[in-house]
Amino acid sequence: MNFLEQLRKHFGFSKSYITKDICNVRTYDKFSNNLMDAPLKFIFDIADHYGMSPDEIYHENQINLLINAKAETDLFRLRSIEMINYANTIERTDNKEKEQELLKLLEDFSHFSELKFKNPKYLNIYVLYNNYFSTEIFHKFPRIDFHTLKTQLRPIDEKQILEIEEYYWNRKKNGTAITTISDLQVFNNLFINLDLPIETFQQIDHYFLSELTDKDESELLWMSQAKRYCYLTILSNYVQYCIHNKFYEHGQSQIAFFNLLPQSFKDTDIKIGMKIFELILDFYLNKNYDSYLEINSYSQFLMEFANPDYAKSIRSLIITVLDNDHRDNSSPNNSFTNSTSK
């Protein structure tokens, strides 16, 4: 029996209880039997569920951090986990010893960053690590100018985006498949940063979403659940970006594309999220107050059926966008924002 199953049975939890907010049971079984192949998000979600740190999961599963890992990608993954745990636990400080400790960690990690274009698994870890770690660590060390360091530690910016685009352009030119699950996860993690230029998101059409338009319904339905969910999340993140940055018409075109996909291809939480986006856009573009009021009903479904992280990000967007509109005296009342901010 693997460690996650031992842990689950120790607490007396059913599989459906553990997986309902994380993944389906089949995916859980697959990754619990081989944690080194599991996405980082899976490890973080499981760790959060049990109140453990991610490296505890690895340790207790008898994968000794940075020692027993054989593949270079495993070392990269585990070092990233170690760094993210450090970012979570360190307090804001101007202590010189703590600063030197951090700089040493960054120096030790820097050679892994140079491997980011070795394959999409490396790139996915690099993108996730940079976006997460830099966001968590910058404000905790106010005396360090991170932008002058040679560690490549910074939120993914336009310069790095151009490098990533070149990487995918070269792979496409060489006839290499660019829509593996790792590739799709790269773009999902990129789009956490809502301040990137619109041109970055438009590359999705060229590199990824064209695969969906090139397949008939039967081919789409044969796609693995993990890959299908990656595509749907990319679409959802794309629309969320458009709303956040007021590219409303562009967001509507992506929703129209989503609506053309087979119903059985779509996961429930993504369908609810996209419906909420559609209502927001209808309210903004057409001043349809019925849509404004209808969002509240759909938000309740979202909280019941969706992955908590997904629901939280959409709820945050709704509150920000519509509450701002209410303060501008453009919306009829604030019943929605009061109900969702509890």
N, C-alpha and C positions, 0 to 999 in steps of 0.2 A: 504494500500500500504506500503510495507516495505521500510526501509531507503535507500537501494541502488537504488531502483526504483525511489524514490523521487529525489535522487541525480542525477540520469541519466536524468530524465525528466526536472529537473531544468536547466541542461546544454544543453538540446536539443539533446542528443546523442541517436542514435539507439542502440538496443541491439547488433546487429552485429558489430558495431563500438567498443563497450566496450569489447566484448568477443573475437574479432578476434586474439588478441595476448595473451589471457589468457586461455580460455576454450571454449567449445561449449555452445550454448544458454541454452540447457537443464540443463547442470551442473550449469550454472550461476543462473538459476531459482531455482534450488534445494538449493544451498548454500545461496542465497540472502534471502531466507525465513527462514533460520536457520543458522545464522553465527557461532554459537557455534559448529556446526558439520563440518564447512568448514575447509579444510587444511590451515595451516598457510601460505603456498605459495599463496593461493587464496587471503587471506586477504592482504598480502604484495603487490601483483600485482594490486589489486583494489585500494589500498591506493596510490601506485605510479602513477596510471593512473589519479587520481584526485589531486595529490600533497598534500595528507594528510598523517598523521602518522597512523599506524595500530590501535593504541589505540583510536584514534579519531573515527575510524569506529565503534569500539565497543561502545564507549561513546554515539555517536550520535544515535546508534541503541538501546539506553536505556539499555545497559548492563553495569552497573556501575562496573568499573574495581575493581576486588578483593572483591566486596561487595555483588552484586546481584548474582554472579555465585554460583550455588548450588553444582554441582559435583566437586569432588576433581580434576579431570582431567581438568575441566574448570579453576580452580584456577591455576593449573600448567601452562596451556596454556597462561593465561593472565599475569601471573608473567613473563613468558618467553618473551612475547611481550614487557612488561615494561622494562626488562633488555636489550633487543635488541635495543629498542628506545634509551635507555641511552647510549649504545655503539656507536650508530650512531651520537648522538648529542654532546658528550663530546669531548673536544679538548685535544691534548697532553699536559700533565701538570706534574709538580713535586710538586704541592701544597699539603701540608699535609692534609688540610681540605678535599680536593677533594679525596685524597687517602683514608681517613677514611670513607668518604661517600660511596665510592665504596666497601670497605671491609664490611661495614654494609649491603649493598645490597646483597653481596655475602653470607654473613652469614644468612640473612633472606631467601635466596633462597636455601641454602644447604640442608634443609630437604626434599625439593622436589626431589633433585637428588637421594635421597635414595629410592625413589619410582619407579625408572626407570624400574625395572623388574616386576612391578605389572601387567602390560599388555602392548601390543605393542603400544598402543596410547601414554602411558607415555614414552616408549623407543624412539619412533619417535621424540617426542618433545625434549627429552633430547639430542639426537644425533644432531638434527638441531640446538638447542640452543648452545651446546658446540662447534660445529664446527664454527658456525657463530660468536658467542659472543667472544670466545677466540681469533679468528683471528682479530676481530676488536678492541679488547681492549688491548692486550698485549703491543703493541708499544706505546700506549697512556699514560701508566704509567711506565716509564722506571725504576723507583726506586723499584718497587714491584717485588719480585721473586714469580711469580704465581705458579711455580712448587712446592714450599714448602707449599702452602696453603692447607687447608683441605676441600676445596670447590668442589673438583673434576672438577674444571674449567680448561680444557686444550683441545686442539684438540684431537679427538678420536685417541688413539694410540694402539699399539699392545696389551698392558695389557687389555685395555677395549674391544678390539676385541675378545680376548680369553673369557672374561666374557660374551659377547654377543653370541658368538658361543656356549658356554655351555648352555646358556638360551634356544637357539633354539634346541640344541641337546636334552635337557630334555623335551621340549615340544613335539618334534617328537617322543621320546621314549614313552611318555605318551599318544600318539595317538591324541594330540591336533593339530588342523589345524594351519599351519604356513605360509599360503599364503593369509592372509587377506590383504586388501589394506593397512592397517597400517603397517603390516610386510613388504610389498614391499616398502613402503615409507621409512622405516628404512634403508633398503639397498641402496635405491637411495641416501639418504642423507649421508650415510657412504661413498659412492664413490665420494663425492666431494673432499675428501682427496686423491690426486693422489700419495701420498708417502707411502701408506700402502703396506705391503708385498703382493706378488702375491698369497700366500696361502689364504689370506682373500677373494680375488675375486674368487678363485677356489671353495670356499664354495657355491657360487651361483649355480653351477651345481648340487650340492648335495641337497641343500635346496629348490631351487626355479625353475630353468629352467627345471628340470625333469618333472614338472607338464605340461609343454608345450609339451614335447615329448610323454607324456602318453595320450594325448587327440587327438581325430581325428579332421578333419577339421570342422565338424559341431559343435562340442563342443567348439572349439576355437572361432568360430564366434558368439556363444551364450554368450561368456564372456562379462562382462560389459565393456564399453568403458574406464572407469577409471582404472579398473584392467588391461586391455589390454595395456593401455598406460604406466602403471607402469612397466610391463614386458619389453616392448620395450625400455623404458628409461634405465632400468637396463642393457640390452644388449648393448645399445649405450654407456653408461658410462664404461662398461667393456672393449669394444674395444678401447675407448679413453684412458683408463688407459694403455692398452697393448702398444699402440703407444707411449704414453708419456714415458713409462719405457722400450721400445725397446723389448717387448715380441711379435715380429711381427708374428711369426708362430701361436702363441696362438690367437692373434687377428684375423688372417685369419680363424681359425677354428670356431670362434664365428660368423663371417660374413657368413660363409658357412651354419651354423645353421640358422641364420636369413633368408638367401635366401630360405631355405626350407619351411618357414612358408607361409601360404596362403597370396596372395597379398592383399586380402580384409581385412586381419587381421592387416595390417601395416598402420600406419598414414603417411601422405605425408612427414612431416618434418623429421621423423625418417628414412624413405626410402632415402631421399636425403642425410641426414647426414651419413648413413651407406655406401652409394655409394661413398661419399667423402673419408671415411676411407678406403674403398676398393681400391680406386685409390692411396691413400698415401702408402698403404702397397705394392701395385704392383710396385710403383716407387722405394720404398726402397729395396724390395726383388729381383726385376727383372731389376732394372735400366731402367724402361720403361718411357722414357721422354714424350711419348704421354699421358700417365696417368697424368704426372705432369701438362701438359698444359690443360688437360681436367678438372682439378679441378676448374679452374677459372670459367668455364661455370656453373658447379654445385653449386658453391658458390653463384652465382647470384640468382639461384632458391631458395637456402636456405634462403637468406635474404628476399625474397618475400613471402615465404610460411611458414617459421618456426616461432615458439615461439621465441621472441627476446633473451631471456636468453640462450636458446638452441643454437641459431645461433651464439651468441657472444662467447660462450665457444668453439664451433667448429672452428670459425674463428681465435680465439686466438691460438688454437692448430696448425692450418694450418700455420699461420704466424711464429710461433715459430719453428716448425719442418722444414718447407721448406725453410724459410729464413736462418736458420742456415746452411742448406745444401748448399744453394746458396753461403754463405760466405766461405764455404769449397771448392768452385769451382766445385761442383758436379752437379749443376742444370744448365739448359741452359740459363736462363735469370731471371730477377726479376720482370717481368711484373705482375705476380700474386700477390706478396706481396705488390707491389705498389698500385694495384687496390683495395685490401681488407683492407688496413690500412688507407684509407681515412676517 
